[in-house]
Every structure is written in structure tokens, then in C-alpha cells.
Amino acid sequence: MAIRIVDVTDETTFALLPPCADPGFDHRSCDYWEDADRGSKAARTSWLHAPEPAPAAARAKARNPFALDDDDEPTVNPFAPPTSRTAFNPFLDRDDEPVENPFAPRPAARPAVAAGAPPKLRLLARGLVVFGSYAKVLLEGDEPAAYVQFGPLSAYPRAMRTRELYRRLPDSPLPAVITCISTTADARGIGLASLLVADVCEDLARRGFSAVEVYPEAGARLEATSAAGPGFWERLGFQVAAPDERFPVLRLELS
């Protein structure tokens, strides 16, 4: 079947995330790496949909008995700091709209997701403007078969905390990180995860990173770890940068 890799950047591509092999976990509701203290890998159905807006009554603020009625004009407070105002233009009439400058460059449209998007998608979209996508999905034909999450170290507080435990790791230049790699149960064992990691590493090199690190858990059950096992990364050319019996750090220098 044809293999295609897509970046997760909107609700359409977010819907392609494949299910975890263990139904107790879910990529779509996992914030384990994004929250160093309370992050979870657990499947949370409440995270799969946009939050319901609060009822109007709940949004209404308690009335201040000393506040003006809605129809009253606000009283000027002489002790309040001045508010920012548009600079006065002596050549404009008071009722004129500001004139558009035809020679000024138009601001570029910035990629973003809706404020009401699922929580995990909002986490993955944090870097769209500056960094780019934080996740990719590999499709085998039309079926999602593998998933990877990655990005700058600063995007994943748990990775930053893990890294602080190992003084021997280089401080500069800071690496990109791959926090999650997984394939569906049906697609396991045919090299799709390796293809996806290779694509991410090439992408990170184009984005200017000189190294990428991973933080696997040695001896963990395959379906319970988000970062695979150390042996998987070593087969892809990663080298142990900080040995540890349970949480080694592996690193790949990008050419």
C-alpha cells in the first residue's frame, strides 16, 4: 500500500491519530510530556471534544451595587492611569476611519486552531507559528498506522525535568526531542515506526536542529511506554548519551 506522512496541524489531521494498542491510553488525550507534574497518558473522553460553553447565567458577573447602570456614562477617574489611545492625526477629520497604507506589507495569516478545539490539539498547535507541527501521522493507504510527537525541548516540561537529572548531557545546542512513537497493533513489526522517525529527523534538521534526544523507559511493557524501548532507538542510530538502568537518554546527531 502507498505510505503517506501528514503533519497534525488542524482538526482534520488531528482526527487521523490512530488508537493506542492499549485502550487504557490515548494519544488524543495524553498530556504526559506537556505537564511535568500532573500529566497523564490515560484515555479521557472529555478531552476528545471541544469544551461546552458555560451557560449565560454562569458567565454573568455579580452586579456591583455601586457600579453605574448600563445606560449611564462612565465617570472619569482622575487617579486612573491614562489608557492607550491611537495617536492623534491632525490631517484626519474626527469622524474619518484610519486610511489604509497601500505600501505597507499585509500581516501574514498565522496558522492556528480554534479556541474551542480539543485540548490535545491545542497543545499540539502551540508551536505552529514559530516552530511548525508537533506531531505526524503515517497512513498506510487511507488507514492511520503510526503516530509520532516531537518538538523543541521547551515544549515538553517533563522532558526538561528528565534531562536535568543528567549533568553529562550537553547544554548547548539544546536538542529537539521525540516524546512519543507508536504503531497500531495491526501495523507492528513492518518498519513503519522507523520510517516515521526518519521523516521526523529529516524535518528537524531542516528546521535547524543539530541533535534529537529520546527518553525511553527500559523494561516497560510495550503498550505502556510512549517512547518505545532503548533497543528501538539504537537500531536507528541513536546512541546512549546518559546511561541509566530504567530511564536512559539516547541522542542522535543530525547532519
FIDREN-19015 format. One record per residue (C-alpha): residue in three letters; x, y, z. Coordinates in steps of 0.02 Angstrom, whole numbers. Each point is the difference from the previous one (the first is absolute). Layout:
! residues N
(Ala, (X, Y, Z)),
...
END
This chain:
! residues 255
(Met, (0, 0, 0)),
(Ala, (52, 180, -27)),
(Ile, (74, 81, 154)),
(Arg, (-32, 183, 39)),
(Ile, (57, 107, 147)),
(Val, (-103, 151, 52)),
(Asp, (32, 138, 127)),
(Val, (-131, 24, 135)),
(Thr, (-49, 183, -16)),
(Asp, (-190, 9, 8)),
(Glu, (-155, -96, 50)),
(Thr, (-1, -101, -162)),
(Thr, (176, -67, 24)),
(Phe, (-26, -17, 188)),
(Ala, (-144, -119, -37)),
(Leu, (128, -116, -84)),
(Leu, (90, -42, 162)),
(Pro, (-8, -190, 15)),
(Pro, (-59, -86, 159)),
(Cys, (126, -62, 126)),
(Ala, (30, -188, 6)),
(Asp, (-51, 6, 184)),
(Pro, (-176, 75, 10)),
(Gly, (42, 71, 171)),
(Phe, (110, 130, -85)),
(Asp, (-41, 125, -136)),
(His, (112, 116, -102)),
(Arg, (-146, 118, -22)),
(Ser, (-16, 34, 186)),
(Cys, (179, -24, 59)),
(Asp, (92, 147, 79)),
(Tyr, (133, -104, 88)),
(Trp, (146, 90, -78)),
(Glu, (-79, 172, -2)),
(Asp, (-36, 2, 188)),
(Ala, (147, -48, 109)),
(Asp, (-104, -15, 159)),
(Arg, (-174, -61, -45)),
(Gly, (16, -63, -178)),
(Ser, (-91, -160, -44)),
(Lys, (2, -130, -139)),
(Ala, (-174, -59, 45)),
(Ala, (-147, -2, -120)),
(Arg, (-113, 145, 48)),
(Thr, (-158, 16, -102)),
(Ser, (-27, 178, 60)),
(Trp, (157, 52, -96)),
(Leu, (-61, -63, -167)),
(His, (-125, 139, -28)),
(Ala, (-3, 187, 13)),
(Pro, (-55, 57, 174)),
(Glu, (-181, 52, 15)),
(Pro, (-21, 188, 22)),
(Ala, (-55, 55, 173)),
(Pro, (-184, 48, 18)),
(Ala, (-36, 184, -15)),
(Ala, (-53, 8, 182)),
(Ala, (167, -72, 55)),
(Arg, (95, 124, -108)),
(Ala, (-95, 150, 70)),
(Lys, (97, 95, 130)),
(Ala, (-75, 42, 168)),
(Arg, (-74, 175, -7)),
(Asn, (97, 135, 89)),
(Pro, (-128, 110, 92)),
(Phe, (120, 146, -13)),
(Ala, (25, -20, -188)),
(Leu, (-88, 108, -127)),
(Asp, (-153, -63, -90)),
(Asp, (29, -57, -177)),
(Asp, (-76, 159, -70)),
(Asp, (107, 118, 105)),
(Glu, (156, 81, -69)),
(Pro, (158, -57, 88)),
(Thr, (73, 125, 121)),
(Val, (179, 54, -33)),
(Asn, (118, -58, 136)),
(Pro, (134, 133, 21)),
(Phe, (113, -121, 93)),
(Ala, (-5, -138, -130)),
(Pro, (150, -16, -117)),
(Pro, (-33, 61, -176)),
(Thr, (-60, -131, -122)),
(Ser, (92, -31, -162)),
(Arg, (-76, 96, -143)),
(Thr, (34, 12, -185)),
(Ala, (121, 140, -35)),
(Phe, (-84, 161, -54)),
(Asn, (9, 32, -188)),
(Pro, (-27, 187, -37)),
(Phe, (-41, -38, -182)),
(Leu, (-149, -112, 39)),
(Asp, (-173, 61, 35)),
(Arg, (-68, -60, 165)),
(Asp, (-125, -118, -81)),
(Asp, (118, -72, -131)),
(Glu, (60, -180, 7)),
(Pro, (189, -26, -2)),
(Val, (65, -6, -178)),
(Glu, (76, -166, -56)),
(Asn, (180, 14, -56)),
(Pro, (9, -88, -170)),
(Phe, (190, -11, 12)),
(Ala, (8, -85, 169)),
(Pro, (18, -190, -5)),
(Arg, (-155, -92, 55)),
(Pro, (23, -107, 153)),
(Ala, (15, -183, -45)),
(Ala, (-140, -113, 54)),
(Arg, (61, -101, 149)),
(Pro, (-43, -184, 14)),
(Ala, (-108, -36, 151)),
(Val, (-138, -113, 62)),
(Ala, (-165, 58, 72)),
(Ala, (-7, 43, 183)),
(Gly, (-132, -134, 22)),
(Ala, (105, -139, -78)),
(Pro, (33, -159, 102)),
(Pro, (131, 30, 137)),
(Lys, (131, -115, -75)),
(Leu, (-13, 85, -169)),
(Arg, (27, 168, 83)),
(Leu, (157, -69, 81)),
(Leu, (64, -64, -167)),
(Ala, (-38, 167, -82)),
(Arg, (101, 108, 120)),
(Gly, (151, 6, -114)),
(Leu, (-83, 20, -169)),
(Val, (49, 182, -22)),
(Val, (184, -15, 48)),
(Phe, (49, -183, -5)),
(Gly, (-125, -92, -107)),
(Ser, (-93, -160, 37)),
(Tyr, (31, -102, 158)),
(Ala, (-70, -166, -65)),
(Lys, (-11, -109, -154)),
(Val, (-109, -147, -51)),
(Leu, (53, -136, -122)),
(Leu, (-138, -65, -111)),
(Glu, (8, -170, -82)),
(Gly, (-121, 24, -143)),
(Asp, (-139, 97, 85)),
(Glu, (24, -80, 171)),
(Pro, (99, 85, 140)),
(Ala, (136, -121, 51)),
(Ala, (128, 97, 103)),
(Tyr, (15, 159, 102)),
(Val, (144, 107, 60)),
(Gln, (11, 154, 111)),
(Phe, (153, 112, 4)),
(Gly, (56, 179, 13)),
(Pro, (119, 118, 89)),
(Leu, (52, -48, 176)),
(Ser, (-89, 153, 71)),
(Ala, (-169, -69, -57)),
(Tyr, (12, -152, 115)),
(Pro, (29, 40, 185)),
(Arg, (12, -184, 49)),
(Ala, (142, -24, -124)),
(Met, (86, 154, 71)),
(Arg, (-16, -69, 176)),
(Thr, (66, -171, -55)),
(Arg, (147, 82, -85)),
(Glu, (47, 100, 155)),
(Leu, (41, -164, 88)),
(Tyr, (148, -32, -115)),
(Arg, (140, 127, 16)),
(Arg, (103, -82, -137)),
(Leu, (-124, 50, -136)),
(Pro, (59, 149, -104)),
(Asp, (-83, 166, 41)),
(Ser, (31, 75, -171)),
(Pro, (-68, -15, -126)),
(Leu, (-160, -64, 79)),
(Pro, (-77, -145, -95)),
(Ala, (-171, -29, -72)),
(Val, (-91, -145, 80)),
(Ile, (-109, -144, -57)),
(Thr, (-117, -38, 144)),
(Cys, (-118, -128, -76)),
(Ile, (10, -132, -134)),
(Ser, (-128, -137, -27)),
(Thr, (-80, -112, -129)),
(Thr, (-168, -84, 1)),
(Ala, (-3, -184, 48)),
(Asp, (-39, -52, -180)),
(Ala, (145, 101, -72)),
(Arg, (134, -55, 123)),
(Gly, (160, -83, -56)),
(Ile, (11, 62, -180)),
(Gly, (111, 153, 26)),
(Leu, (-131, 139, -5)),
(Ala, (58, 79, 163)),
(Ser, (178, 5, -69)),
(Leu, (-60, 88, -157)),
(Leu, (-93, 127, 104)),
(Val, (150, 36, 112)),
(Ala, (111, 22, -154)),
(Asp, (-123, 127, -70)),
(Val, (-4, 96, 164)),
(Cys, (190, 5, 12)),
(Glu, (13, 69, -178)),
(Asp, (-134, 128, 43)),
(Leu, (90, 54, 159)),
(Ala, (164, 20, -94)),
(Arg, (-88, 114, -126)),
(Arg, (-68, 102, 146)),
(Gly, (177, 31, 60)),
(Phe, (24, -127, 140)),
(Ser, (168, -87, 14)),
(Ala, (-54, -141, 116)),
(Val, (-153, -93, 61)),
(Glu, (-23, -92, 164)),
(Val, (-120, -132, 63)),
(Tyr, (-43, -59, 175)),
(Pro, (-58, -181, -6)),
(Glu, (-41, -108, 150)),
(Ala, (103, -158, 6)),
(Gly, (-97, -158, 40)),
(Ala, (-172, 80, -17)),
(Arg, (-144, -95, -77)),
(Leu, (-5, 42, -185)),
(Glu, (-178, 66, 3)),
(Ala, (30, 104, 157)),
(Thr, (149, 105, -53)),
(Ser, (-15, 152, -113)),
(Ala, (182, 6, -53)),
(Ala, (29, -183, -50)),
(Gly, (150, -92, 71)),
(Pro, (186, 42, -7)),
(Gly, (33, -140, -126)),
(Phe, (-119, 77, -127)),
(Trp, (96, 164, 1)),
(Glu, (171, -84, -5)),
(Arg, (-52, -92, -158)),
(Leu, (-36, 170, -79)),
(Gly, (173, 68, 40)),
(Phe, (-36, 86, 166)),
(Gln, (138, -16, 129)),
(Val, (-12, -6, 189)),
(Ala, (43, 174, 61)),
(Ala, (-42, -31, 183)),
(Pro, (-9, -181, 58)),
(Asp, (-129, -50, 129)),
(Glu, (-74, -168, 46)),
(Arg, (-178, 63, -22)),
(Phe, (-1, 170, -87)),
(Pro, (150, 16, -118)),
(Val, (16, 149, -116)),
(Leu, (40, -35, -182)),
(Arg, (59, 130, -124)),
(Leu, (23, 13, -187)),
(Glu, (109, 134, -79)),
(Leu, (-85, 69, -155)),
(Ser, (109, 36, -151)),
END
